[in-house]
Amino acid sequence: MLSDPNIEIIGPRGSAFGREVLRAWLERAGLKLTTLHVFARDEHVVIAQQGVWQSAETGGLPSQANVASHFVVIDRHVTSYARFDDLVVALKAAGLTEADLC
């Protein structure tokens, strides 16, 4: 598994730790992500994505939006994952710029 056993998951409603939390969240949300762009430097990676997931706000109908994910990768394991609604905010949180586009 590529995620650290104690991975930190950070989202709009707070944070939690552990692979099981990550697995349960992904299964519950039915999240599907399509990569649009990848930015990386050192241990920080930001991926601009198109996301589709099940939404309680729409009565279980799929929701879709462009999102960004910030990963911290140490010793080949993802130690932190944070989801952002805005690519610019994700890049700033990661200390990256558009010059870090891969």
C-alpha positions in Angstrom: 0.0 0.0 0.0 1.3 3.5 -0.9 -0.3 5.3 2.0 1.3 5.5 5.4 -0.6 3.5 8.1 -1.2 6.8 10.0 -2.0 9.0 6.9 -3.6 12.3 7.7 -6.7 13.0 5.7 -7.6 16.7 5.5 -10.9 17.9 4.1 -13.4 20.7 4.3 -14.9 19.2 7.4 -11.7 18.6 9.4 -9.0 16.0 9.6 -8.6 12.3 10.6 -5.8 9.7 10.6 -5.4 6.2 9.3 -5.8 4.0 6.2 -9.1 2.7 7.3 -10.5 6.3 7.6 -9.3 7.0 4.0 -10.7 3.7 2.7 -14.1 4.3 4.3 -14.3 7.9 3.0 -13.5 6.9 -0.5 -16.0 4.0 -0.5 -18.8 6.2 1.0 -18.2 9.1 -1.4 -17.9 6.9 -4.5 -15.2 9.3 -5.5 -13.8 9.1 -9.0 -11.0 11.5 -10.0 -9.5 12.3 -13.4 -6.1 13.9 -13.4 -5.8 17.1 -15.3 -2.3 18.4 -14.2 0.5 17.4 -11.8 2.7 19.8 -9.9 5.6 18.5 -7.8 8.7 19.5 -5.9 10.5 17.7 -3.1 7.9 15.7 -1.0 4.9 17.8 -2.2 2.6 16.8 -5.0 -0.5 18.7 -6.1 -2.8 17.1 -8.6 -5.5 19.2 -10.4 -8.4 16.8 -11.0 -12.0 16.6 -12.2 -13.9 14.9 -9.4 -17.2 13.0 -9.5 -18.8 11.7 -6.3 -22.2 10.9 -4.7 -23.7 13.9 -2.9 -26.2 13.9 -0.1 -27.1 17.5 -1.0 -28.4 16.3 -4.4 -30.3 13.3 -3.1 -27.5 10.8 -4.0 -27.1 12.1 -7.5 -23.5 12.6 -8.7 -21.8 15.9 -8.1 -18.9 17.1 -10.3 -16.3 19.7 -9.8 -12.7 20.6 -10.5 -10.7 20.0 -7.3 -7.1 19.7 -6.3 -5.3 17.2 -4.0 -2.2 17.9 -2.1 -0.1 14.8 -1.2 3.0 14.7 1.1 5.2 11.8 0.1 7.9 10.6 2.4 9.9 7.4 1.9 7.6 6.4 -1.0 4.5 6.6 1.3 1.7 9.2 1.3 1.8 10.7 4.8 -0.8 13.4 4.2 -3.7 14.0 1.8 -5.6 17.2 1.6 -8.5 18.0 -0.7 -9.0 21.6 -2.0 -11.8 23.2 -4.0 -9.3 25.5 -5.6 -6.0 24.7 -7.4 -4.4 28.0 -6.5 -5.1 27.5 -2.8 -3.7 23.9 -3.0 -0.5 25.1 -4.6 0.0 27.8 -2.0 -0.6 25.3 0.8 2.0 23.0 -0.7 4.5 25.8 -1.3 4.3 25.1 -5.1 3.7 27.4 -8.1 2.7 26.8 -11.7 6.4 26.6 -12.5 6.3 23.2 -10.7 4.1 21.7 -13.4 5.4 18.3 -14.4 
